[in-house]
Amino acid sequence: MDQRRPYRRRYLFIAMTSLVTAASVATLALKSLGAAQQASVTAAGPLADHHQHLPSAAAIALLNQFRPNARPLNNRIPRTAEELIDWLDQAGIERAVLLSNAYWFSGGVMPKAEGDEYTNVRAENDWTATQAARFPKRLVAFCSVNPLRDYAVDEIARCAQGGRFKGLKLHFGNSRVDVLNNEHVDRLRRVFSAANERRLPIVAHLWTGRNYGREHAEIFLKRILPTAPDVVVQIAHFAGGGPGYTESALAVYAEAIAAGDSSTKNLYFDVSTVANGQAPEVLQMFATRMRQVGLHRILFGTDVGLPREAWTTFRTTVPLTEEEIRTIGRNLAPYLR
């Protein structure tokens, strides 16, 4: 059972986050809940959103160019930290992880932006860090880069300086990574090793297209993941691309965890968009797999849309017990503790 979607539709779905403007969200904003209160009402709001984005105006312009005929993309405005904080308050969520969209400028599936590529990458990473710094007790920033670019390790080193970034975000699909290509695997190993050396946890979107599945997951598990043994590696979308997940890939990690594979000791999974629009049988298997990998490894994330709606969808559609939902809602990745 493989719940994949055509690749370009991922980005149309990403683009729909702009449907709610800052003005309309502000009218619904609620007073932020304290950490102690949240711990007692986790069904109403998890402790953290481990997968969020705040693309800059330049990134939004690039996305509009990528989907020029899709509405309302052409009317998008950049989201800000203040807007995101309002959204988090509505959901009763205290903290969020901002994942940079700098890889959009890194020669992957997106069109080429004007100006120097690496300059654009640095600027987008810095935008994310600046937004997170506006609410340092609630937001943390992850920088990002295309791991295939020659400057990837240099950018990781730059991001690690000064403490502005908590970790690294990689998007294999957007960056046109092919783990069946040995040269790509070698570059990924250098990037993962560089992040590990600088103690930067990694959030990795591994889905790369229609053919993604077990073989890709096995290569990642055996050849890439071991190069970052000391940091958290958070696999986005439960090893798929969202909505839904890729069962054949996820099974590889579930089996490795069950077998006590040492390379999985710091492995976590965010479930952003996984439950959206899925059939009951898919949701049932989703719940089963979460139990198999261990509920303590499951991290809530939104990715696109409103956090309150994302949490409501997750806790009302996935066939987990209330206590299991509460467990996931209380989970914090080690990098947030």
C-alpha positions as CSV (number, residue, x, y, z in Angstrom):
1,M,0.0,0.0,0.0
2,D,1.7,3.2,-1.2
3,Q,-0.1,6.4,-0.5
4,R,2.0,8.6,-2.8
5,R,0.8,11.6,-4.8
6,P,2.2,13.1,-8.0
7,Y,5.2,15.2,-7.1
8,R,4.1,18.6,-8.5
9,R,0.8,18.3,-6.5
10,R,2.9,18.4,-3.3
11,Y,3.8,21.9,-4.0
12,L,0.3,23.0,-5.0
13,F,-0.7,21.6,-1.6
14,I,2.1,23.6,0.1
15,A,0.9,26.7,-1.6
16,M,-2.6,26.5,-0.2
17,T,-1.2,27.7,3.2
18,S,-1.8,31.2,2.0
19,L,-5.6,30.9,1.9
20,V,-5.7,32.3,5.4
21,T,-4.3,35.8,5.6
22,A,-2.7,37.4,8.6
23,A,-5.7,39.7,9.1
24,S,-8.2,36.9,9.3
25,V,-6.0,34.8,11.6
26,A,-5.6,37.8,13.9
27,T,-9.3,38.0,14.6
28,L,-9.3,34.4,15.8
29,A,-6.1,34.5,17.9
30,L,-6.3,33.2,21.4
31,K,-4.2,33.8,24.5
32,S,-1.1,31.6,24.6
33,L,-1.4,28.7,26.9
34,G,1.4,28.1,29.5
35,A,3.4,24.9,29.5
36,A,1.8,23.6,32.6
37,Q,-1.7,24.0,31.3
38,Q,-0.7,22.5,28.0
39,A,0.5,19.3,29.7
40,S,-2.9,18.7,31.1
41,V,-4.8,19.4,27.9
42,T,-2.7,17.7,25.2
43,A,-5.7,16.5,23.4
44,A,-6.5,20.1,22.6
45,G,-3.0,21.0,21.7
46,P,0.4,19.3,21.5
47,L,3.5,20.7,23.2
48,A,5.2,21.5,19.9
49,D,4.8,21.7,16.2
50,H,8.0,20.0,14.8
51,H,7.5,20.9,11.2
52,Q,6.7,24.4,10.1
53,H,7.7,26.8,7.4
54,L,7.9,30.6,7.0
55,P,8.9,31.3,3.4
56,S,10.2,34.8,2.6
57,A,8.8,37.1,0.0
58,A,11.6,35.9,-2.4
59,A,10.7,32.3,-1.8
60,I,7.0,32.9,-2.3
61,A,7.8,34.7,-5.6
62,L,9.8,31.6,-6.7
63,L,6.9,29.4,-5.7
64,N,4.5,31.6,-7.7
65,Q,6.8,31.2,-10.7
66,F,6.8,27.5,-10.3
67,R,3.0,27.4,-10.4
68,P,2.1,30.5,-12.3
69,N,-1.5,29.6,-13.2
70,A,-2.5,28.3,-9.8
71,R,-4.7,30.6,-7.6
72,P,-4.4,32.2,-5.1
73,L,-0.6,31.8,-5.5
74,N,-0.2,35.0,-7.4
75,N,-1.7,36.9,-4.4
76,R,0.4,35.3,-1.7
77,I,2.0,37.4,1.0
78,P,4.9,36.4,3.2
79,R,4.0,34.9,6.5
80,T,5.7,36.2,9.6
81,A,6.6,35.0,13.0
82,E,3.8,37.0,14.5
83,E,1.3,35.3,12.3
84,L,2.6,31.9,13.2
85,I,2.5,32.7,16.9
86,D,-1.2,33.6,16.5
87,W,-1.8,30.2,14.8
88,L,0.1,28.4,17.5
89,D,-1.9,30.1,20.2
90,Q,-5.1,29.1,18.6
91,A,-4.0,25.5,18.7
92,G,-2.6,25.7,22.3
93,I,0.9,24.9,21.0
94,E,3.8,26.6,22.8
95,R,6.7,25.9,20.5
96,A,7.5,25.3,16.8
97,V,10.4,24.4,14.6
98,L,10.9,26.6,11.6
99,L,12.4,24.7,8.6
100,S,14.1,27.0,6.1
101,N,13.0,26.8,2.5
102,A,16.5,27.8,1.2
103,Y,16.7,24.5,-0.8
104,W,14.1,26.1,-3.1
105,F,17.0,28.3,-4.4
106,S,19.4,25.4,-4.7
107,G,19.0,24.1,-8.3
108,G,16.4,21.4,-7.7
109,V,12.8,21.3,-9.1
110,M,12.1,25.0,-8.6
111,P,13.0,27.5,-11.3
112,K,16.2,29.4,-11.0
113,A,16.0,32.7,-9.2
114,E,17.7,35.9,-10.2
115,G,21.1,36.5,-8.7
116,D,23.8,34.2,-7.3
117,E,22.4,30.9,-6.1
118,Y,24.4,30.6,-2.9
119,T,23.7,34.2,-2.0
120,N,20.0,33.5,-2.3
121,V,20.4,30.3,-0.2
122,R,22.1,32.2,2.6
123,A,19.5,35.0,2.5
124,E,16.6,32.5,2.9
125,N,18.3,30.7,5.7
126,D,19.0,34.1,7.4
127,W,15.3,35.1,7.0
128,T,14.3,31.9,8.9
129,A,16.8,32.6,11.7
130,T,15.6,36.2,12.0
131,Q,11.9,35.2,12.2
132,A,12.7,32.6,14.9
133,A,14.7,35.1,16.9
134,R,11.7,37.3,17.3
135,F,10.2,34.7,19.7
136,P,13.3,32.9,21.0
137,K,11.4,31.1,23.7
138,R,8.9,29.6,21.3
139,L,10.5,29.2,17.9
140,V,13.7,27.5,16.7
141,A,15.2,27.6,13.3
142,F,16.6,24.9,11.0
143,C,18.7,26.0,8.1
144,S,18.5,24.1,4.8
145,V,20.5,23.4,1.7
146,N,20.6,21.1,-1.4
147,P,23.0,18.4,-0.2
148,L,24.2,17.9,-3.8
149,R,25.7,21.4,-4.1
150,D,29.4,22.0,-3.7
151,Y,28.7,24.7,-1.1
152,A,26.5,22.5,1.1
153,V,29.1,21.7,3.7
154,D,30.2,25.3,3.8
155,E,26.7,26.5,4.4
156,I,26.2,23.9,7.2
157,A,29.4,25.3,8.9
158,R,28.1,28.8,8.5
159,C,24.7,27.9,10.0
160,A,26.3,26.2,12.9
161,Q,28.1,29.4,14.0
162,G,26.6,31.7,16.5
163,G,23.8,29.5,17.7
164,R,21.1,31.0,15.4
165,F,20.1,27.6,14.0
166,K,19.2,24.5,16.0
167,G,19.5,22.0,13.1
168,L,19.4,21.2,9.4
169,K,16.5,20.5,7.0
170,L,17.1,18.5,3.8
171,H,14.5,17.8,1.1
172,F,15.6,15.0,-1.1
173,G,12.7,15.3,-3.6
174,N,13.0,19.1,-4.1
175,S,16.8,18.8,-4.4
176,R,16.6,16.0,-7.0
177,V,18.5,13.6,-4.8
178,D,18.7,10.0,-6.0
179,V,20.0,7.6,-3.4
180,L,20.3,4.9,-6.2
181,N,23.1,7.1,-7.5
182,N,26.4,6.4,-5.6
183,E,27.7,9.9,-6.2
184,H,24.6,11.3,-4.5
185,V,25.0,8.9,-1.6
186,D,28.6,10.1,-1.2
187,R,27.5,13.7,-1.0
188,L,24.8,12.9,1.4
189,R,27.2,11.1,3.7
190,R,29.4,14.1,3.8
191,V,26.5,16.4,4.6
192,F,25.2,14.1,7.3
193,S,28.7,13.7,8.8
194,A,29.1,17.5,8.7
195,A,25.9,18.0,10.6
196,N,26.8,15.3,13.1
197,E,30.2,16.9,13.7
198,R,28.5,20.2,14.5
199,R,25.8,18.5,16.6
200,L,23.0,19.7,14.3
201,P,19.9,17.5,14.3
202,I,18.5,16.7,10.9
203,V,15.0,16.8,9.5
204,A,14.9,14.9,6.3
205,H,12.1,14.7,3.7
206,L,13.1,11.4,2.0
207,W,10.3,11.0,-0.6
208,T,11.6,11.5,-4.1
209,G,8.8,10.5,-6.5
210,R,6.6,7.7,-7.7
211,N,9.3,5.1,-7.6
212,Y,10.4,5.8,-4.0
213,G,10.1,2.8,-1.7
214,R,11.8,0.0,0.1
215,E,15.1,0.1,-1.8
216,H,15.5,3.8,-1.2
217,A,14.8,3.3,2.5
218,E,17.3,0.5,2.8
219,I,20.1,2.6,1.3
220,F,19.3,5.5,3.6
221,L,19.3,3.2,6.6
222,K,22.5,1.3,5.8
223,R,24.6,3.9,4.1
224,I,23.5,7.4,5.1
225,L,21.9,7.3,8.5
226,P,25.1,5.7,10.2
227,T,27.1,8.8,9.3
228,A,25.1,10.9,11.8
229,P,25.1,8.6,14.9
230,D,25.1,11.3,17.5
231,V,22.2,13.6,16.5
232,V,18.5,13.2,16.1
233,V,17.4,12.4,12.6
234,Q,13.7,13.2,12.1
235,I,12.2,11.6,9.0
236,A,9.4,13.9,7.7
237,H,5.9,12.7,6.8
238,F,6.4,9.3,8.4
239,A,8.9,8.3,5.7
240,G,6.6,9.5,2.9
241,G,5.8,12.7,1.2
242,G,2.3,13.5,2.7
243,P,-0.6,13.4,2.5
244,G,-0.4,9.7,3.4
245,Y,2.9,7.9,3.7
246,T,4.8,5.3,1.8
247,E,4.3,1.9,3.5
248,S,7.1,0.1,1.7
249,A,9.6,2.6,2.9
250,L,8.3,2.9,6.4
251,A,8.3,-0.9,6.8
252,V,12.1,-0.8,6.5
253,Y,12.5,1.4,9.5
254,A,9.9,-0.4,11.6
255,E,11.7,-3.7,10.9
256,A,15.1,-2.2,11.8
257,I,13.7,-0.7,15.1
258,A,12.2,-4.1,16.0
259,A,15.5,-5.8,15.3
260,G,17.4,-3.4,17.6
261,D,19.4,-1.8,14.8
262,S,21.8,0.6,16.6
263,S,21.6,3.1,13.7
264,T,18.0,3.8,14.7
265,K,18.7,4.9,18.3
266,N,18.2,8.6,17.5
267,L,15.5,8.1,14.8
268,Y,12.2,10.0,15.0
269,F,9.3,10.5,12.7
270,D,7.1,13.6,12.2
271,V,3.5,12.9,11.1
272,S,2.9,16.2,9.3
273,T,0.0,15.9,6.7
274,V,0.1,12.1,6.9
275,A,-3.5,11.7,8.1
276,N,-5.0,14.3,5.7
277,G,-7.7,12.8,3.4
278,Q,-6.8,9.2,4.0
279,A,-9.1,6.2,3.8
280,P,-10.0,4.3,7.0
281,E,-7.8,1.3,6.1
282,V,-4.8,3.6,5.5
283,L,-5.4,5.3,8.9
284,Q,-5.6,1.9,10.6
285,M,-2.2,0.8,9.1
286,F,-0.8,4.2,10.0
287,A,-1.8,3.7,13.7
288,T,-0.4,0.2,13.6
289,R,3.0,1.4,12.3
290,M,3.2,4.2,14.9
291,R,2.8,1.6,17.6
292,Q,5.5,-0.6,15.9
293,V,8.1,2.1,15.7
294,G,7.2,3.3,19.2
295,L,4.9,6.2,20.1
296,H,7.9,8.0,21.8
297,R,9.4,8.4,18.3
298,I,6.3,10.1,16.9
299,L,6.4,13.9,16.6
300,F,3.5,16.2,15.7
301,G,4.0,18.5,12.8
302,T,1.8,20.7,10.5
303,D,3.9,21.5,7.5
304,V,1.1,23.3,5.7
305,G,-2.2,24.8,6.8
306,L,-3.2,25.7,10.3
307,P,-1.7,23.9,13.3
308,R,-5.1,23.7,15.1
309,E,-6.7,22.1,12.1
310,A,-3.8,19.7,11.6
311,W,-3.9,18.6,15.2
312,T,-7.7,18.1,15.1
313,T,-7.4,16.0,11.9
314,F,-4.7,13.9,13.5
315,R,-6.4,13.2,16.8
316,T,-9.9,12.7,15.4
317,T,-9.2,10.5,12.4
318,V,-6.3,8.3,13.4
319,P,-7.6,5.2,15.3
320,L,-5.5,5.7,18.4
321,T,-6.6,5.7,22.0
322,E,-6.9,8.9,23.9
323,E,-3.9,8.0,26.0
324,E,-1.9,7.3,22.8
325,I,-2.9,10.7,21.4
326,R,-1.9,12.3,24.7
327,T,1.5,10.6,24.5
328,I,2.2,11.9,21.1
329,G,1.0,15.3,22.0
330,R,3.5,15.4,25.0
331,N,6.4,14.3,22.8
332,L,9.2,16.7,22.3
333,A,12.2,15.9,20.1
334,P,15.4,15.9,22.2
335,Y,16.6,19.1,20.5
336,L,13.6,20.9,22.1
337,R,14.1,19.6,25.6
